[in-house]
Amino acid sequence: MRAGFQLIDVREPYEVARGAHPRAINIPLSELQHRIREMDRSRPVAVVCQSGARSANAASQLVRYGFSRVASISGGMSAVNRLSGRSL
């Protein structure tokens, strides 16, 4: 994972409790609109969920909120773990 990215995990807390990337900030999709100020608009954003569906939804929302550098990680947490060499 590139160091300049904010990694946002949009899974629910009970899912994150089973394992999360140490750099990820957990902002559940259901809370994204209300917690948008916790994110830095000047940095790129990578969004992850369990499988990729919620992260795609979150990425679309972030673009509507004015974030310009947003990526949804297709494949969810298993893809993040492969990219970072971790196993949860």
C-alpha positions as CSV (number, residue, x, y, z in Angstrom):
1,M,0.0,0.0,0.0
2,R,1.5,3.4,-1.0
3,A,2.4,5.5,2.0
4,G,0.6,8.6,0.9
5,F,-2.8,6.9,0.8
6,Q,-5.5,7.0,3.4
7,L,-6.9,3.5,3.7
8,I,-10.5,3.6,4.7
9,D,-12.2,0.4,5.8
10,V,-16.0,0.8,5.4
11,R,-16.9,-2.5,7.1
12,E,-19.0,-2.6,10.2
13,P,-17.1,-2.7,13.6
14,Y,-18.0,-6.4,14.2
15,E,-16.3,-7.3,10.9
16,V,-13.2,-5.2,11.7
17,A,-13.0,-7.0,15.1
18,R,-12.2,-10.2,13.2
19,G,-9.2,-8.6,11.6
20,A,-8.1,-5.3,10.0
21,H,-5.1,-3.7,8.3
22,P,-3.1,-1.7,10.9
23,R,-3.1,1.4,8.7
24,A,-6.8,1.3,8.0
25,I,-9.2,3.9,9.5
26,N,-12.6,2.2,10.1
27,I,-15.5,4.4,9.0
28,P,-18.5,2.2,8.3
29,L,-20.3,2.9,5.1
30,S,-23.4,3.7,7.1
31,E,-21.5,6.5,8.9
32,L,-19.4,7.9,6.0
33,Q,-21.5,10.9,5.3
34,H,-21.4,12.0,9.0
35,R,-17.7,11.3,9.5
36,I,-16.3,12.8,6.2
37,R,-14.4,15.5,8.1
38,E,-12.2,12.8,9.6
39,M,-10.6,12.4,6.2
40,D,-7.9,14.5,4.6
41,R,-9.1,15.8,1.2
42,S,-5.5,16.6,0.1
43,R,-4.4,12.9,0.2
44,P,-5.5,10.1,-2.0
45,V,-8.0,7.6,-0.6
46,A,-8.2,3.9,-1.0
47,V,-11.4,2.3,0.2
48,V,-11.8,-1.3,1.2
49,C,-14.6,-3.6,2.5
50,Q,-14.9,-7.3,2.8
51,S,-15.5,-8.1,-0.9
52,G,-15.5,-4.8,-2.8
53,A,-19.2,-3.9,-3.2
54,R,-19.4,-1.4,-0.3
55,S,-16.0,0.1,-1.1
56,A,-17.2,0.8,-4.6
57,N,-20.3,2.5,-3.2
58,A,-18.1,4.5,-0.7
59,A,-15.7,5.6,-3.4
60,S,-18.6,7.0,-5.5
61,Q,-19.9,8.9,-2.4
62,L,-16.4,10.3,-1.8
63,V,-16.2,11.6,-5.3
64,R,-19.6,13.3,-4.9
65,Y,-18.2,14.8,-1.6
66,G,-15.4,16.4,-3.6
67,F,-12.5,13.9,-3.1
68,S,-10.6,13.8,-6.4
69,R,-8.2,10.8,-5.9
70,V,-10.3,7.9,-4.8
71,A,-9.8,4.2,-5.5
72,S,-11.9,1.2,-4.5
73,I,-9.9,-1.9,-3.8
74,S,-11.5,-4.6,-5.8
75,G,-11.4,-7.9,-3.9
76,G,-11.7,-6.4,-0.5
77,M,-9.6,-7.3,2.5
78,S,-8.1,-10.4,0.9
79,A,-6.6,-8.1,-1.9
80,V,-5.3,-5.7,0.7
81,N,-3.6,-8.5,2.6
82,R,-2.0,-9.9,-0.6
83,L,-0.7,-6.4,-1.5
84,S,0.7,-5.8,2.0
85,G,2.0,-9.3,2.5
86,R,-0.2,-9.8,5.5
87,S,-2.5,-12.6,6.6
88,L,-5.4,-12.0,8.8
